[in-house]
Amino acid sequence: MTALKELEGLNYVPERQVQIRNEMPAPTTDLEQAKRDLDETGLAIMRGLFTPEEVQQLREAALEQAELEREQGVALFARPELGHHPTKGMIYTHVGSRIGRPLKDPTYQVVRFLVNKGREFIDLAKKPEFLALAYHAIGEEYHLSNATALVIRKGAPAQVLHRDQAVLSFETPRPSMLNLMMALGPYRADQGATLFVPGTHHGPAPRYAMGADGLVEVVEDVKAYPAEMEAGDVVFFESRVWHGQGPSVSDEMRVSISFIYNAHWWKPHENYPASIPNELYEQLDDEERALLGFKVFQHGTGTMMPRDPQDKRRNIGTAELPFIPELRRGNGKSAVPLDGEVEEW
Ligand SMILES: O=C(O)CCC(=O)C(=O)O
């Protein structure tokens, strides 16, 4: 008899038996090798995916956006010497994080929602090798969770080692997300190259304690290795492997783009169905909308309803819903049947 979980459509993915390696993988141009590295070490570095011109164009676009966000007082940045904001929370775990205009170059700046900030970033998120490794790691349907540019400058402290799926309080047999970091210039240890503890993707999660300086630190005494890369290299890492941004002591900026893809049932970091401008929505094809989380795969997770009778945003992969407001006799509001027609059965 066929086991229920093996029936078509139930997303049964057999677990892979892998030999865990506690060493950094070498950069590779071979996608199959990258898949093996990801399985065995929790990360993989790919080389040769981009021309120098492509890297330069992405770098210029990311840096121009970052500069204008600073100029226009809407930058998400950190300057550790500022300490905690008197009233507001931190951006991620970065001490001295602020939203506004930095009065001097911040040690950390993140440009979020890149998909709203240039067609080239959406095209980049569709790179076949990125999608192949996302599917390989996650093992089922997924969509984009996060698209950011990062600029790290001298004085940036090391980020606390963490797992990207740290919100889960239990171990998972597969990762819920695949993260990648593309180097848009040199990506050396002295510039804060991402640090990894290879082989930690098969658990347990790091434990944390408050250090003498009042900052959170990892209890385990582990060796973390920098993923040093050339411009255009990409490090892919699954959401269970321990990692964190390294400290920068260099006058040369570290510039990178990060994408996270997550399993279709995971709450994404960036809620694109709620956040992308109408103008962009209308330019996207169905494949792109699916990548941004508009597709409903199974069990109705992520179902949308029109926000007003004119709303054009729709799910893909499930029945379209009509606009239905609060209906009370005499409140003057009405529902709008689909296509203006009521089906009677
Ligand atoms: O910037 C990096 O090197 C790593 C970033 C990261 O892991 C994070 O922000 O969670």
The ligand as a Gaussian input file, in Angstrom:
#p B3LYP/6-31G(d) Opt

LIG

0 1
 O       25.676000      40.806000       6.885000
 C       26.029000      39.648000       7.094000
 O       27.149000      39.230000       6.849000
 C       25.065000      38.671000       7.727000
 C       23.735000      39.284000       7.978000
 C       22.832000      38.459000       8.806000
 O       23.063000      37.312000       9.058000
 C       21.610000      39.046000       9.362000
 O       21.407000      40.278000       9.269000
 O       20.819000      38.291000       9.957000

